[in-house]
Amino acid sequence: MADLKKMVTDPRIPKPPQWFMRDSQPSLHMWIFSQMCLGAFYAAIVFFGVIGFILILRAISYLLPEDPYAAIDLMQRATGIA
């Protein structure tokens, strides 16, 4: 046990760099992680936005008649034009 304590306090043994504990700035690993999470968030917004747009178009298509000219013919017969 004494040898271990001597090794820890021995000034000849270089200590590992502790640059990540010197200040409160984020590390490079956290910056990369945050950028990747931000990209994943943007990709999820685009993905679900496209799905939502397709679902809205599909809902509108159910509201429209199957024959697009049926409404024109009905209006022409109702007004007596043509």
N, C-alpha and C positions, 0 to 999 in steps of 0.2 A: 504494500500500500504506500509505503514511503517513496518507493521508486516512481510510482505513478504521480504522486504529488510533486516530486522533484522534476519530472518530465513536463508537467503542466506549467510550472513556474520557471523552468530553465530558459534564460534569455537567448540562448544560442539556437533554440528551436523556433523557426519562423511560425508565426501565427497565421491562420488562414485570413484572407482578406474579408473584411466586413463592410464593404462599401454599401451594401444594401441597408445597413443599420445606421449609417452616418447622418442621414437626413430623412425628412418625411416625404420626399418625392417618390412617386411610384417607380417600381423597377421596370426593366424592359419586358420581363415576362408578363407582368400585369398589363402593360400597354398593349402588347400583342394580343393577350386574351381579351382585353376590352374592345380592340378593333375587330377581332373575329366575332365577338358577340354582337357588336353593332352591325356587322355585315349580315350575320344570321338573322337579326331582327328585321333589317331592310328586306332581305329575301323572303321572310315570312309575310311581311306586309304585302309585297308584290304578289306572292303566291295566293294568299287568301283574297287579295283584291281582285285578281283575275277570276278566281272561282266565284266570288260574289257578283262580279260583272256578268259572268255567264249565267248564273242563276237568275239575276234580274232580267236579262234578255229572255230567258226561257219563260219566266213568269209573265212578261209582257206578251210573248207569243201565244200563251194560252188565252189571253184576253182578246186578241185580235181574231177576226173571222178567218176561216180556212181559205175562202175565196176572196182575194183582195178587191175584186171588181164587183162583188155582190152589193156593197154599200153604194157604189156609184150607180148601179142599175136601179136600186131601190129609190135613190134620190131622184133619178131621171123619171121614173114612173110616178113618183109622188108629186113632182112639180109639173109634169107634162112637158118637159123640155126634151127635144129631139124625138 
